[in-house]
Amino acid sequence: MSELSDFKLQWINCTRCALANEGRSKVIFSDGPEDARVMIVGESPGAVEDQQGIPFSGPAGKLLNELLIEAGFKRSDFYITNSVHCKPLNNHKPSVVELRACKTMLDKEIECVRPNVILLLGAVASLQVCGISSSMSSTRGLWMEYKGVPAISTYHPAAVLHTRDLDPAKSKMYRDHIVQDLKTVKEKLISVTPQNGDTSF
């Protein structure tokens, strides 16, 4: 058993914040290889994720899969996780207390996976990982660092879905930006020495 798998076992019945008592069915950890060169960090699990036990397995996840392919990746290239690992009641935005409770878990994931790049989906992930509280419009596409690891933020795929009917032009803008930022990640990987010697993508 890997160090990360053993650590997850310690969190499987986590009660560190109120999310444990708000109707979650399980703690949702991650998807993808532990030696992935890129880690994706989202916001929180939704109802589908809570049922299936896999992050980004709902509508936003299906769109993410499409965008990854469009940018020349495949989902299995990535280690995918979230800022908080339990479904918030009524999909509310995770509170500071809830984020703080999950920070140890996320820090351990980053430490064990040792990604070459971290892709942050949405403002919550940017806050959780890099402490950036600015709007996505001002931070997306900008390179930051987390303990020496390059990190870049982009819009969450849910932003594309939420605006698809209300504002199709904005929805397309979000989608285009995500694909553009994914391609930027691909370019970045060329200049970053891989932790495991694997340069394939």
Backbone torsions as a table, in degrees:
resi	resn	phi	psi	omega
1	MET	NA	135.1	-179.1
2	SER	-73.8	163.8	178.4
3	GLU	-60.1	-39.9	-178.9
4	LEU	-68.5	-41.7	178.5
5	SER	-61.6	-40.8	178.8
6	ASP	-65.2	-39.0	179.6
7	PHE	-65.9	-39.3	179.8
8	LYS	-63.1	-35.0	179.1
9	LEU	-60.9	-30.5	179.6
10	GLN	-72.5	-18.4	-176.5
11	TRP	-106.6	2.0	-170.2
12	ILE	-64.4	-25.9	176.8
13	ASN	-118.0	38.3	-174.2
14	CYS	-55.5	135.0	175.0
15	THR	-129.8	31.7	-174.1
16	ARG	-75.3	-13.4	177.6
17	CYS	-148.7	178.5	-174.7
18	ALA	-66.5	-19.0	-179.9
19	LEU	-60.3	-24.9	180.0
20	ALA	-64.5	-22.8	-176.0
21	ASN	-114.3	15.6	-175.6
22	GLU	-109.6	22.6	173.4
23	GLY	102.1	4.6	175.6
24	ARG	-64.8	147.8	177.0
25	SER	-97.0	-21.9	-179.3
26	LYS	-164.7	164.1	171.8
27	VAL	-83.3	127.5	-177.8
28	ILE	-99.3	114.4	-174.7
29	PHE	-90.8	-83.5	-170.3
30	SER	-154.4	173.1	173.6
31	ASP	-141.9	140.4	178.3
32	GLY	109.0	167.8	-175.3
33	PRO	-71.3	144.6	-179.8
34	GLU	-74.6	-8.5	176.9
35	ASP	-109.0	22.8	-179.9
36	ALA	-63.2	144.9	178.3
37	ARG	-78.3	-21.3	179.7
38	VAL	-125.7	132.3	173.5
39	MET	-106.7	131.3	173.8
40	ILE	-103.0	129.3	177.0
41	VAL	-118.9	120.1	177.5
42	GLY	-101.4	-152.8	-176.7
43	GLU	-97.2	-66.9	-176.0
44	SER	-161.8	159.1	176.8
45	PRO	-69.6	151.2	173.3
46	GLY	-106.0	-165.9	-176.6
47	ALA	-63.7	-42.7	-179.2
48	VAL	-65.7	-43.0	178.7
49	GLU	-62.2	-38.8	179.9
50	ASP	-64.1	-33.7	178.5
51	GLN	-76.4	-43.1	-173.2
52	GLN	-90.3	-19.0	179.5
53	GLY	76.5	19.0	-177.8
54	ILE	-129.5	126.8	178.7
55	PRO	-66.0	147.1	178.4
56	PHE	54.6	48.5	175.2
57	SER	-108.9	-1.3	178.0
58	GLY	-92.9	-160.9	-178.5
59	PRO	-56.1	-43.3	179.2
60	ALA	-64.7	-35.0	178.0
61	GLY	-67.9	-39.3	178.0
62	LYS	-63.9	-40.5	176.7
63	LEU	-66.1	-40.9	177.6
64	LEU	-57.2	-42.8	178.4
65	ASN	-57.9	-42.8	179.3
66	GLU	-63.2	-43.6	-177.8
67	LEU	-67.8	-36.7	176.9
68	LEU	-61.6	-44.3	179.0
69	ILE	-63.8	-42.5	-179.8
70	GLU	-60.7	-31.3	-179.1
71	ALA	-89.6	0.0	176.9
72	GLY	95.2	14.4	177.4
73	PHE	-108.9	-180.0	165.1
74	LYS	-136.9	154.7	-174.0
75	ARG	-56.3	-36.9	-176.7
76	SER	-68.2	-6.5	175.0
77	ASP	-75.2	-15.0	-167.7
78	PHE	-117.3	148.8	165.2
79	TYR	-95.2	119.7	-172.3
80	ILE	-114.8	129.1	-180.0
81	THR	-146.6	-172.8	-178.9
82	ASN	-134.1	165.1	178.3
83	SER	-67.4	-39.0	170.3
84	VAL	-123.3	151.1	-169.0
85	HIS	-108.1	9.6	176.2
86	CYS	-127.9	149.6	-179.1
87	LYS	-70.0	121.6	175.8
88	PRO	-70.6	146.2	177.6
89	LEU	-60.0	128.8	-179.6
90	ASN	56.3	26.7	178.2
91	ASN	55.5	35.5	179.0
92	HIS	-69.0	155.7	177.0
93	LYS	-64.5	130.0	-179.2
94	PRO	-56.0	136.7	179.1
95	SER	-79.5	168.4	177.6
96	VAL	-59.5	-40.6	179.4
97	VAL	-63.4	-43.5	-179.9
98	GLU	-66.7	-39.6	177.5
99	LEU	-65.0	-42.7	-179.5
100	ARG	-62.5	-37.5	-179.0
101	ALA	-64.8	-30.8	-178.0
102	CYS	-96.0	-5.6	-174.8
103	LYS	-62.7	-37.9	179.7
104	THR	-61.8	-41.5	179.2
105	MET	-63.8	-46.9	-178.8
106	LEU	-65.3	-40.7	177.9
107	ASP	-59.9	-39.6	179.3
108	LYS	-67.1	-38.4	177.4
109	GLU	-60.7	-46.2	-179.7
110	ILE	-64.2	-41.2	179.7
111	GLU	-62.0	-41.3	-176.2
112	CYS	-80.3	-39.5	-179.1
113	VAL	-73.3	-34.9	-179.3
114	ARG	52.9	57.3	-178.7
115	PRO	-69.2	157.0	174.7
116	ASN	-84.8	-24.9	179.0
117	VAL	-144.3	143.1	173.7
118	ILE	-115.0	126.5	177.2
119	LEU	-104.8	120.6	-176.0
120	LEU	-102.5	118.6	-178.4
121	LEU	-98.4	102.4	176.2
122	GLY	96.6	168.2	-175.3
123	ALA	-68.2	-34.8	-179.2
124	VAL	-63.8	-43.5	178.9
125	ALA	-64.6	-38.4	178.4
126	SER	-63.7	-38.4	177.9
127	LEU	-69.4	-44.8	-175.8
128	GLN	-65.2	-41.4	-175.1
129	VAL	-88.4	-48.3	-172.6
130	CYS	-109.2	-1.8	179.3
131	GLY	71.6	20.5	-178.9
132	ILE	-92.2	122.2	-178.1
133	SER	-110.3	9.7	179.5
134	SER	-72.9	165.8	179.6
135	SER	-68.1	154.6	179.3
136	MET	-62.8	-33.9	-178.3
137	SER	-62.5	-24.3	-179.2
138	SER	-98.7	-14.1	-176.4
139	THR	-114.7	-18.8	-176.1
140	ARG	-62.4	140.1	178.8
141	GLY	82.2	-3.4	-180.0
142	LEU	-94.8	137.9	178.9
143	TRP	-83.2	134.9	176.0
144	MET	-127.5	-170.2	176.6
145	GLU	-141.1	146.6	169.8
146	TYR	-128.0	108.0	-178.8
147	LYS	49.8	44.8	176.7
148	GLY	86.6	-5.7	179.9
149	VAL	-93.8	125.9	177.3
150	PRO	-60.7	135.9	179.5
151	ALA	-135.3	141.9	179.8
152	ILE	-135.0	139.7	-179.5
153	SER	-105.7	149.1	174.2
154	THR	-147.2	176.6	-179.2
155	TYR	-68.9	149.1	174.9
156	HIS	-75.4	139.9	178.1
157	PRO	-54.6	-26.9	178.0
158	ALA	-60.9	-29.3	178.4
159	ALA	-63.0	-35.2	177.2
160	VAL	-65.0	-45.4	-177.4
161	LEU	-68.8	-40.8	-176.0
162	HIS	-67.9	-24.0	-177.1
163	THR	-107.0	0.9	-173.5
164	ARG	-58.1	-43.2	-178.9
165	ASP	-91.0	-36.8	-176.6
166	LEU	-73.0	-38.8	-176.2
167	ASP	-149.3	80.6	-176.5
168	PRO	-55.3	-35.5	-179.4
169	ALA	-65.7	-42.5	178.8
170	LYS	-67.1	-40.1	178.3
171	SER	-59.2	-43.3	178.8
172	LYS	-65.7	-37.7	177.9
173	MET	-61.6	-45.6	178.1
174	TYR	-58.8	-46.8	-178.6
175	ARG	-60.4	-46.9	-178.6
176	ASP	-62.5	-39.7	179.8
177	HIS	-65.0	-41.4	180.0
178	ILE	-61.7	-46.1	179.5
179	VAL	-62.8	-42.8	178.2
180	GLN	-60.0	-43.5	-178.8
181	ASP	-69.7	-33.3	175.0
182	LEU	-63.8	-39.7	177.7
183	LYS	-67.3	-33.2	175.6
184	THR	-64.7	-38.8	175.9
185	VAL	-60.7	-42.7	-179.8
186	LYS	-61.5	-41.3	177.7
187	GLU	-64.8	-39.1	-179.4
188	LYS	-63.2	-38.1	-178.2
189	LEU	-61.6	-28.0	179.6
190	ILE	-66.0	-32.4	-175.5
191	SER	-94.8	-3.6	-177.2
192	VAL	-106.8	130.7	178.4
193	THR	-68.9	122.5	-179.3
194	PRO	-67.2	143.7	-179.6
195	GLN	-68.0	-33.2	-173.5
196	ASN	-110.4	8.8	177.7
197	GLY	83.3	-3.5	-178.0
198	ASP	-90.3	116.9	-179.3
199	THR	-107.0	9.1	-175.8
200	SER	-77.6	142.1	170.0
201	PHE	-165.0	NA	NA
